[in-house]
């Protein structure tokens, strides 16, 4: 029995752990919009080299029209909208909290799959969603000692931005699955990156953020973080995610890819000196357990 999809899904989670930490650092230095465009530009170079070396062409011009349409929609929703919100959240909360909230992406993708592709939605799905929400709540909420009510441990703006990122990733995953079909996963990701680059070029032009972009390229530490994050994120991580979607079910792939909150706990403590609390550990485990329950077939 081949476990190509499952291995790719787990490898995706490890890649996203590295990219989340790299982009947290860069976003706080030069802003999320600039980081998004630069990392997609770096990733585009990686894709050019990969496609030319392994597929024999620089660009995915051989992709069917359906793939271009759906993967472009996926790139706009997943990269431009979803990742803009996610990276913006890094300016207010840490990447480990953002990644925990991103565990909501697989249930969102499954619910959309129910609506768009008539996939079944069972009581186990509902239980899994409750567990995911419980795990997230365990981390982001705390009891107010004065009145006993719950309040946010972290800035509400950061929480809402990370949730927007989860919605974007969930919707993007569905359109990626539809658009890729039997086409090459790396070339499919290149289409998404191209669309994402166009979207962020328009956004930066409207916002007048080209100065931030040049500052980021001239900052050696930021550039190093962007290269690392771009390789493990929109190039290797996203492409491995596409491999996972191609070789296993959307549910299994999404479950394995949602283990980032567990992987990121120790590195964030060692590298960023962030305090590791019992609530964060338990919340991450409960949320990931919820993802597992969500996609159990019983």
Secondary structure, DSSP 8 states (H G I E B T S, - for coil): ---HHHHHHHHHHHHHHHHHHHHHHHHHHH-HHHHHHHHHHHHHHHHHHHIIIIIS-SS-TTS-HHHHHHHHHHHIIIIIIIIHHHHHHTTTS-HHHHHHHTTHHHHHHHHHHHHHH-----HHHHHHHHHHHHHHHHHHEEE-TTT--EEESS-HHHHHHHHHHHHHHHHHHHHHHHHHTTS-HHHHHHHHHHHHHHHHHHHHHHHT-HHHHHHHHH-HHHHHHHHHHHIIIIIHHHHHHHHHHHHS-HHHHHHHHTTHHHHHHHHHHHHH-----HHHHHHHHHHHHHHHHHT---
